[in-house]
């Protein structure tokens, strides 16, 4: 099987074996003369002027990183240190998207999402969390959470997820 795979790719395999000592396998493949074109994902669309994103996170450093990243892309960012403050900000001024940490003292991101779904159903909610791969997809859907940004997150993922959630919200 190994020999077949190697030869199909233009390679060779050598085996040196000494009884009672062991075997050594040397596999060689030719170097490709072509460099595959690197596909870069299309950049996310720029936000409409005045698009407001509420970032709720009890960690100041996380809030600052997300704020700076989104501000640089043209979003207007509103910050809140906990769920109660975030919901008060939603009551006081309209927002287009809410990004909330899952684990916060007082009110969790789950609770924020549930309240947003009830009081602001047109506003998409996303989570920022270190537990992204451990969240139940059915629970996310029940709470109306559109996307999850797992820490540490990649800048392009943040921008893509935010833009997609806002586009879907516009179509609804």
VEXDREN-2710 file (C-alpha; in Angstrom, 1 decimal):
% VEXDREN-2710
k/r/px/py/pz
1/UNK/0.0/0.0/0.0
2/UNK/2.8/2.5/1.0
3/UNK/4.8/1.6/-2.1
4/UNK/1.7/2.3/-4.3
5/UNK/1.0/5.7/-2.8
6/UNK/4.7/6.7/-3.0
7/UNK/5.1/5.6/-6.7
8/UNK/1.8/7.3/-7.7
9/UNK/3.4/10.6/-6.5
10/UNK/6.6/10.0/-8.4
11/UNK/8.6/9.0/-5.3
12/UNK/10.8/6.1/-4.3
13/UNK/11.2/4.1/-1.1
14/UNK/14.4/2.3/0.1
15/UNK/14.5/-0.3/2.9
16/UNK/17.6/-1.3/4.8
17/UNK/17.1/-4.1/7.3
18/UNK/19.4/-6.0/9.6
19/UNK/18.0/-9.0/11.4
20/UNK/17.7/-8.4/15.1
21/UNK/18.7/-4.7/14.8
22/UNK/15.8/-3.1/12.9
23/UNK/14.8/-1.5/9.6
24/UNK/15.3/1.9/8.1
25/UNK/12.9/3.3/5.5
26/UNK/14.0/6.2/3.2
27/UNK/11.2/7.9/1.2
28/UNK/11.9/10.5/-1.4
29/UNK/9.5/12.6/-3.4
30/UNK/10.3/15.0/-6.2
31/UNK/10.1/18.7/-5.6
32/UNK/7.3/20.3/-7.4
33/UNK/8.3/23.0/-9.9
34/UNK/4.9/24.7/-9.5
35/UNK/4.0/26.7/-6.5
36/UNK/0.3/26.4/-5.8
37/UNK/-1.5/29.7/-5.9
38/UNK/-2.4/30.8/-2.4
39/UNK/-6.1/31.5/-2.2
40/UNK/-6.8/34.5/0.0
41/UNK/-10.3/34.8/1.3
42/UNK/-12.2/37.8/0.1
43/UNK/-12.0/40.6/2.7
44/UNK/-15.2/41.1/4.6
45/UNK/-17.3/44.0/3.5
46/UNK/-16.8/47.4/5.1
47/UNK/-19.5/48.2/7.6
48/UNK/-22.2/50.7/6.8
49/UNK/-21.4/54.1/8.4
50/UNK/-22.5/54.2/12.0
51/UNK/-22.8/50.4/12.5
52/UNK/-22.7/50.0/16.2
53/UNK/-21.3/46.9/18.0
54/UNK/-21.7/46.4/21.7
55/UNK/-18.8/44.5/23.3
56/UNK/-19.5/43.0/26.7
57/UNK/-16.6/41.5/28.5
58/UNK/-15.3/41.7/32.1
59/UNK/-11.7/41.5/30.9
60/UNK/-10.4/45.0/29.9
61/UNK/-7.7/43.6/27.7
62/UNK/-10.1/41.6/25.6
63/UNK/-12.5/44.5/25.3
64/UNK/-9.7/46.8/24.2
65/UNK/-8.4/44.3/21.5
66/UNK/-11.9/43.8/20.1
67/UNK/-12.7/47.5/20.3
68/UNK/-9.5/48.5/18.5
69/UNK/-9.9/45.8/15.8
70/UNK/-13.5/46.8/15.0
71/UNK/-12.9/50.5/15.3
72/UNK/-10.1/50.2/12.8
73/UNK/-12.5/48.5/10.4
74/UNK/-15.0/51.4/10.7
75/UNK/-17.4/50.1/13.4
76/UNK/-18.6/52.3/16.2
77/UNK/-17.9/50.3/19.3
78/UNK/-19.7/50.6/22.7
79/UNK/-18.2/48.8/25.7
80/UNK/-19.7/47.3/28.8
81/UNK/-17.9/45.5/31.7
82/UNK/-20.8/43.1/32.5
83/UNK/-24.2/41.9/31.2
84/UNK/-26.3/44.3/33.2
85/UNK/-24.3/47.3/31.9
86/UNK/-24.5/46.0/28.4
87/UNK/-28.3/45.6/28.5
88/UNK/-28.6/49.1/29.9
89/UNK/-26.6/50.3/27.0
90/UNK/-28.9/48.5/24.6
91/UNK/-31.9/50.2/26.3
92/UNK/-30.3/53.6/26.1
93/UNK/-29.0/53.5/22.5
94/UNK/-29.6/51.2/19.5
95/UNK/-26.9/48.7/18.6
96/UNK/-26.6/46.5/15.5
97/UNK/-24.7/43.6/17.1
98/UNK/-23.8/42.3/20.5
99/UNK/-20.6/40.5/21.3
100/UNK/-20.6/39.0/24.8
101/UNK/-18.2/36.9/26.9
102/UNK/-19.8/33.7/28.1
103/UNK/-18.3/33.6/31.6
104/UNK/-18.8/36.9/33.4
105/UNK/-19.6/37.6/37.1
106/UNK/-23.1/38.5/37.8
107/UNK/-24.8/37.9/34.4
108/UNK/-23.4/35.3/32.0
109/UNK/-23.4/35.6/28.3
110/UNK/-26.1/33.0/28.1
111/UNK/-28.3/35.3/30.2
112/UNK/-27.4/38.3/28.0
113/UNK/-28.3/36.4/24.9
114/UNK/-31.7/35.3/26.3
115/UNK/-32.6/38.8/27.3
116/UNK/-31.5/40.1/23.9
117/UNK/-33.5/37.5/22.1
118/UNK/-36.6/38.6/24.1
119/UNK/-36.1/42.4/24.0
120/UNK/-34.0/43.0/20.9
121/UNK/-34.8/40.0/18.6
122/UNK/-33.5/41.8/15.5
123/UNK/-30.0/42.3/17.0
124/UNK/-27.6/39.4/16.3
125/UNK/-25.6/38.1/19.3
126/UNK/-22.2/36.5/19.2
127/UNK/-20.1/35.0/21.9
128/UNK/-16.4/35.6/22.7
129/UNK/-15.1/32.7/24.8
130/UNK/-12.3/30.4/25.7
131/UNK/-14.8/27.6/25.7
132/UNK/-15.8/27.9/22.0
133/UNK/-15.3/24.2/21.1
134/UNK/-17.2/23.0/24.2
135/UNK/-20.5/24.9/23.6
136/UNK/-23.5/22.9/22.7
137/UNK/-24.8/24.0/19.2
138/UNK/-28.4/23.3/20.2
139/UNK/-28.1/25.6/23.3
140/UNK/-26.5/28.3/21.1
141/UNK/-29.4/28.1/18.7
142/UNK/-32.0/28.2/21.6
143/UNK/-30.4/31.3/22.9
144/UNK/-30.2/33.0/19.5
145/UNK/-26.4/33.1/19.4
146/UNK/-25.4/33.5/15.8
147/UNK/-21.7/32.8/16.1
148/UNK/-18.9/32.0/18.5
149/UNK/-15.4/33.5/18.5
150/UNK/-13.1/31.2/20.4
151/UNK/-10.2/32.8/22.3
152/UNK/-7.5/33.2/21.2
153/UNK/-9.2/34.5/18.0
154/UNK/-7.9/35.3/14.6
155/UNK/-8.5/38.9/13.3
156/UNK/-9.9/37.7/10.0
157/UNK/-12.4/35.4/11.8
158/UNK/-13.7/38.2/14.0
159/UNK/-14.2/40.5/11.0
160/UNK/-15.8/37.8/8.9
161/UNK/-18.2/36.6/11.6
162/UNK/-19.3/40.1/12.5
163/UNK/-19.8/41.1/8.9
164/UNK/-21.8/37.8/8.1
165/UNK/-24.0/38.2/11.2
166/UNK/-24.8/41.8/10.2
167/UNK/-25.6/40.8/6.6
168/UNK/-27.9/38.1/7.8
169/UNK/-29.6/40.5/10.1
170/UNK/-30.2/43.0/7.2
171/UNK/-31.9/40.3/5.2
172/UNK/-34.3/39.3/7.9
END
